[in-house]
Structure formats: structure tokens, C-alpha cells
Amino acid sequence: MNKVTDTLRYYSCHEWVRVLANYAIVGVTDFVTDGAITLIGSVNYERLYAAGDQIGVVETHSGEKFPFYVPVTGYITGINNHPTKDTRNPYGKGWLLIVKIEIPAEVEKLLTEKEYAGLIQGVPYHYVKAS
């Protein structure tokens, strides 16, 4: 069952965002995975990433791979090298990135809970795949 929470914002490619001060904690929603995940790719901590830049691929415990994007413009300040997805709380320890937000107005452009729930309604579970 997909769980969407109203304390988060969502990127249309199934990333969730929790804003704490000037930082965005970013992970993937349980729509695309319900188990362990790994971020594959390299990050340049000195680079300013634009919203929508692909920074790697997320691989699920079942071997599925899909692209992972930075949902807001900013500098990546942290990566979780050992994310876990607790199916009871997929939006906790499963975070992947911390981004220092450079354009705060972009947060308001992210999807709300209701908008994201509408996006995934009627779409087959785990449909996103990387090429």
C-alpha cells in the first residue's frame, strides 16, 4: 500500500522532500520500492545542481533500477550510503540526499500530498524503470 504523507513535498519522479530550515532531505517514495535501496552514481559536493538534474540511479532490493533526480536547486551536502526502507516508515531512514536549498521558491513548486496521490492513482505499482 502506498503511503503519502502531508508533511512532505514530492517531485514528479517519485522523490520525497522534507524541508528543515534551508536544507532538503530527499528520498524515494514507497511507490517505486518497498525494500532496501542503493544509490549508484557519483556526487560532486562543489557543484550547484539544478532542480531536475539526474545524479544517479537507485537500485532496489529486487534489482530494479530507476533514475534519481535532485528535486530542488542546491548543493549536495550529505549522502546516506546505507539507506534502509522500513515499510512501516519509508520516509525516515530511507533518505538518500541532503541538499542545501539555493532557490527556496522551488519548494513551493513541488507536489503536495494530494497532488502526488493524484499522480500515482491508477498507475501500476513499481512502474518506473531506468534504461
TORPA-538885 format. One line per field, with one value per residue: residue in one letter; residue number from 1; x, y, z of N, C-alpha, C in turn. Coordinates in steps of 0.05 Angstrom, whole numbers. Layout:
BEGIN
res (A, ...);
n (NUM, ...);
n.x (X, ...);
n.y (Y, ...);
n.z (Z, ...);
ca.x (X, ...);
ca.y (Y, ...);
ca.z (Z, ...);
c.x (X, ...);
c.y (Y, ...);
c.z (Z, ...);
***
This chain:
BEGIN
res (M, N, K, V, T, D, T, L, R, Y, Y, S, C, H, E, W, V, R, V, L, A, N, Y, A, I, V, G, V, T, D, F, V, T, D, G, A, I, T, L, I, G, S, V, N, Y, E, R, L, Y, A, A, G, D, Q, I, G, V, V, E, T, H, S, G, E, K, F, P, F, Y, V, P, V, T, G, Y, I, T, G, I, N, N, H, P, T, K, D, T, R, N, P, Y, G, K, G, W, L, L, I, V, K, I, E, I, P, A, E, V, E, K, L, L, T, E, K, E, Y, A, G, L, I, Q, G, V, P, Y, H, Y, V, K, A, S);
n (1, 2, 3, 4, 5, 6, 7, 8, 9, 10, 11, 12, 13, 14, 15, 16, 17, 18, 19, 20, 21, 22, 23, 24, 25, 26, 27, 28, 29, 30, 31, 32, 33, 34, 35, 36, 37, 38, 39, 40, 41, 42, 43, 44, 45, 46, 47, 48, 49, 50, 51, 52, 53, 54, 55, 56, 57, 58, 59, 60, 61, 62, 63, 64, 65, 66, 67, 68, 69, 70, 71, 72, 73, 74, 75, 76, 77, 78, 79, 80, 81, 82, 83, 84, 85, 86, 87, 88, 89, 90, 91, 92, 93, 94, 95, 96, 97, 98, 99, 100, 101, 102, 103, 104, 105, 106, 107, 108, 109, 110, 111, 112, 113, 114, 115, 116, 117, 118, 119, 120, 121, 122, 123, 124, 125, 126, 127, 128, 129, 130, 131);
n.x (17, 12, 39, 27, 48, 28, 66, 108, 138, 133, 169, 157, 180, 179, 209, 214, 210, 234, 234, 280, 296, 342, 351, 341, 317, 321, 289, 265, 199, 152, 125, 157, 191, 194, 230, 299, 346, 395, 437, 466, 520, 559, 573, 584, 607, 618, 590, 536, 474, 420, 349, 318, 363, 393, 424, 441, 427, 377, 378, 337, 321, 304, 330, 312, 321, 322, 320, 348, 334, 353, 310, 306, 342, 409, 465, 493, 500, 504, 503, 468, 498, 480, 423, 360, 297, 245, 186, 145, 156, 174, 194, 234, 290, 305, 325, 363, 394, 421, 406, 429, 387, 382, 346, 293, 239, 228, 213, 159, 138, 139, 103, 43, 17, -34, -33, 9, -12, -55, -25, -3, -47, -82, -39, 4, 38, 108, 125, 165, 225, 295, 333);
n.y (-24, 43, 97, 163, 224, 285, 318, 324, 344, 330, 305, 298, 252, 214, 225, 243, 301, 331, 389, 423, 478, 510, 466, 407, 344, 285, 230, 167, 151, 102, 84, 67, 31, -19, -38, -50, -2, 25, 78, 92, 122, 182, 239, 308, 350, 403, 424, 462, 438, 435, 438, 378, 355, 294, 251, 201, 131, 93, 31, -24, -73, -117, -113, -78, -17, 54, 123, 176, 239, 307, 345, 400, 462, 465, 453, 390, 365, 320, 248, 188, 131, 82, 70, 50, 20, 22, -11, 5, 58, 89, 139, 156, 131, 118, 160, 193, 237, 301, 366, 431, 483, 528, 559, 577, 583, 542, 499, 507, 496, 442, 380, 374, 331, 315, 326, 291, 241, 240, 237, 185, 153, 99, 82, 29, -4, 5, 21, 52, 51, 49, 63);
n.z (0, -18, 17, 30, 56, 88, 109, 77, 13, -57, -114, -183, -203, -165, -118, -50, -8, 50, 84, 124, 156, 116, 85, 45, 56, 21, -10, -38, -56, -29, -71, -113, -91, -40, -5, 11, -14, -60, -77, -137, -167, -175, -135, -138, -91, -94, -135, -162, -166, -210, -203, -222, -245, -261, -216, -209, -204, -174, -144, -129, -79, -107, -155, -192, -229, -228, -250, -210, -184, -169, -132, -121, -132, -113, -68, -56, 7, 37, 36, 43, 53, 68, 62, 89, 80, 118, 119, 150, 159, 111, 100, 133, 154, 103, 72, 20, 3, 25, 12, 5, 0, -52, -80, -52, -68, -103, -73, -62, -111, -115, -112, -73, -20, -36, -91, -108, -93, -130, -177, -175, -172, -197, -227, -245, -193, -177, -229, -252, -288, -301, -360);
ca.x (0, 27, 34, 35, 45, 25, 88, 129, 131, 140, 177, 141, 194, 176, 225, 201, 227, 227, 249, 288, 310, 350, 360, 321, 324, 309, 289, 246, 174, 147, 112, 176, 205, 184, 251, 326, 353, 422, 441, 490, 528, 578, 563, 605, 597, 623, 573, 509, 456, 394, 325, 314, 387, 396, 450, 448, 406, 370, 373, 321, 329, 297, 346, 301, 336, 307, 335, 344, 337, 353, 284, 309, 368, 425, 490, 490, 517, 505, 492, 464, 509, 468, 394, 343, 270, 227, 160, 126, 163, 192, 204, 252, 318, 310, 333, 387, 410, 414, 412, 426, 369, 391, 323, 271, 213, 224, 199, 130, 130, 138, 75, 33, 8, -58, -24, 24, -31, -69, -6, 2, -72, -87, -15, 15, 59, 135, 126, 188, 249, 317, 341);
ca.y (0, 67, 116, 190, 240, 313, 334, 324, 352, 308, 311, 280, 227, 197, 232, 259, 322, 342, 414, 430, 503, 514, 441, 388, 316, 274, 201, 158, 142, 74, 76, 53, 9, -25, -52, -38, 13, 34, 99, 86, 146, 199, 266, 329, 367, 431, 431, 471, 421, 448, 421, 361, 342, 266, 248, 173, 111, 78, 2, -35, -100, -137, -109, -57, 8, 77, 148, 192, 267, 327, 359, 429, 472, 468, 438, 366, 366, 294, 225, 165, 108, 57, 75, 27, 27, 8, -10, 19, 86, 92, 166, 161, 123, 114, 184, 189, 262, 326, 387, 459, 496, 554, 574, 567, 584, 517, 481, 511, 484, 413, 370, 369, 304, 310, 325, 267, 219, 240, 228, 156, 138, 83, 74, 5, -2, -1, 23, 68, 36, 63, 49);
ca.z (0, -19, 38, 24, 80, 83, 120, 56, -14, -75, -141, -200, -209, -141, -96, -29, 3, 76, 87, 151, 153, 88, 74, 37, 60, -2, -12, -57, -44, -29, -96, -131, -77, -13, 9, 11, -38, -62, -97, -154, -181, -160, -129, -135, -69, -101, -158, -158, -181, -216, -199, -245, -253, -252, -203, -208, -208, -149, -148, -108, -69, -127, -179, -209, -228, -239, -246, -185, -191, -148, -136, -117, -138, -89, -65, -41, 30, 50, 23, 61, 39, 77, 67, 93, 77, 137, 106, 167, 159, 88, 97, 155, 150, 74, 57, 4, 0, 38, -7, 15, -19, -62, -90, -35, -82, -117, -55, -65, -137, -113, -108, -46, -16, -53, -120, -113, -92, -155, -197, -175, -171, -221, -242, -234, -172, -186, -258, -262, -293, -315, -385);
c.x (18, 19, 44, 30, 44, 47, 111, 119, 142, 149, 163, 154, 197, 197, 208, 221, 216, 245, 254, 306, 316, 359, 337, 332, 308, 311, 270, 221, 171, 132, 131, 191, 193, 205, 277, 332, 383, 423, 468, 496, 548, 567, 587, 594, 601, 606, 546, 491, 430, 372, 321, 339, 387, 424, 458, 424, 401, 364, 358, 331, 323, 312, 335, 318, 319, 323, 328, 352, 339, 328, 285, 338, 384, 450, 484, 510, 520, 492, 490, 474, 497, 438, 380, 314, 253, 199, 139, 131, 183, 204, 222, 281, 325, 318, 359, 405, 402, 424, 408, 411, 379, 368, 299, 244, 208, 210, 169, 120, 129, 109, 68, 25, -15, -50, -9, 6, -47, -51, -4, -24, -77, -63, -4, 38, 86, 138, 151, 212, 270, 323, 368);
c.y (25, 86, 143, 207, 270, 330, 336, 338, 330, 319, 290, 254, 209, 201, 247, 279, 331, 366, 419, 455, 507, 489, 423, 360, 302, 244, 193, 148, 112, 65, 61, 32, 6, -41, -36, -24, 21, 56, 94, 112, 162, 227, 285, 349, 397, 441, 441, 455, 437, 428, 405, 348, 313, 263, 219, 155, 98, 49, -9, -63, -122, -133, -88, -31, 30, 102, 162, 220, 285, 344, 390, 437, 475, 451, 413, 367, 340, 272, 203, 141, 81, 61, 49, 37, 10, 11, 3, 49, 91, 119, 175, 155, 118, 138, 178, 213, 283, 348, 414, 474, 523, 572, 565, 566, 558, 497, 483, 500, 454, 405, 368, 339, 297, 308, 300, 242, 217, 230, 198, 140, 124, 75, 49, 10, -9, 2, 37, 50, 54, 48, 37);
c.z (0, 3, 30, 49, 74, 95, 100, 31, -32, -102, -159, -208, -184, -120, -76, -18, 30, 80, 117, 148, 123, 74, 66, 41, 38, -2, -34, -43, -44, -54, -114, -117, -49, 3, 7, -16, -37, -83, -111, -170, -164, -158, -126, -114, -75, -123, -149, -177, -186, -210, -225, -255, -243, -240, -201, -213, -180, -157, -124, -100, -90, -154, -198, -207, -240, -233, -221, -191, -166, -152, -133, -123, -112, -90, -48, -18, 45, 34, 44, 46, 47, 83, 72, 90, 96, 126, 124, 167, 136, 85, 120, 147, 120, 59, 42, 3, 19, 19, 7, -6, -26, -72, -75, -49, -97, -99, -59, -92, -136, -107, -79, -44, -35, -83, -126, -112, -118, -178, -198, -175, -198, -237, -229, -215, -184, -216, -269, -265, -307, -341, -383);
***
